Amino acid sequence: MKLGGFDISASALTAQRLRMDVISSNIANAETTRASYVDGKFVPYKRKLVVVEPIQSPFRNMLTEKLDGSAAQGVQVTSIREDEAPFKTVYNPTHPDADESGMVSMPNVDVLKEMVDMISASRSYEANVTALNASKSMFSKSLEIGR
């Protein structure tokens, strides 16, 4: 027996939890100027983004799944990629990573934007918990009908 509502909510909960973890990592590294070592010099932390897409099946499988009612639904994380936005530069001649003109390359993380994304992910997570609980309640009530 396929429990579609549970599967959809579970996939969304998993995706949103990973999204919150990545956002937390971005916030934690918002001031990290030495995240990696490339070509003999340190590179600041690059903001990470979670790519979430609907679960897709090849057409042949999709037709079969629709006919027998077992279509896979929900979302999946397809990748975690780095944001290609340029690094911020800040004038701070006393910083150990400052160049000869006193400029420091800082991560491309905007904490305010990350907090907005965190609220969005948190609300999505809460909405999916509510949907999961509603599905569970409907499933329980349908079992009571048979008594």
TARAVEN-V900035 format. One record per residue. RES is the residue in one small letter. OMEGA is omega in whole degrees, -180 to 180 (none if undefined). Layout:
BEGIN
RES/OMEGA + RES/OMEGA
END
This chain:
BEGIN
m/-179 + k/179 + l/-173 + g/-178 + g/179 + f/-179 + d/-180 + i/-180 + s/-180 + a/179 + s/179 + a/178 + l/179 + t/-179 + a/-178 + q/177 + r/177 + l/178 + r/178 + m/178 + d/-180 + v/178 + i/177 + s/177 + s/178 + n/-180 + i/-179 + a/-178 + n/-177 + a/-180 + e/-176 + t/-179 + t/-180 + r/-178 + a/180 + s/-178 + y/-176 + v/177 + d/175 + g/177 + k/-180 + f/180 + v/178 + p/177 + y/175 + k/179 + r/179 + k/179 + l/178 + v/178 + v/-178 + v/-179 + e/176 + p/177 + i/-178 + q/175 + s/172 + p/-174 + f/-179 + r/179 + n/-178 + m/180 + l/178 + t/-179 + e/180 + k/-179 + l/-179 + d/174 + g/-177 + s/-176 + a/176 + a/-178 + q/178 + g/-179 + v/176 + q/175 + v/-178 + t/178 + s/169 + i/-176 + r/178 + e/176 + d/-178 + e/177 + a/-178 + p/176 + f/174 + k/175 + t/-177 + v/177 + y/178 + n/-175 + p/-180 + t/-179 + h/-180 + p/-180 + d/-180 + a/176 + d/-176 + e/178 + s/178 + g/-179 + m/180 + v/174 + s/-179 + m/179 + p/179 + n/-179 + v/174 + d/-174 + v/179 + l/178 + k/178 + e/179 + m/176 + v/177 + d/179 + m/178 + i/178 + s/180 + a/180 + s/179 + r/177 + s/179 + y/180 + e/179 + a/179 + n/174 + v/178 + t/178 + a/178 + l/178 + n/177 + a/178 + s/179 + k/180 + s/179 + m/179 + f/178 + s/180 + k/179 + s/175 + l/179 + e/180 + i/-177 + g/-178 + r/none
END
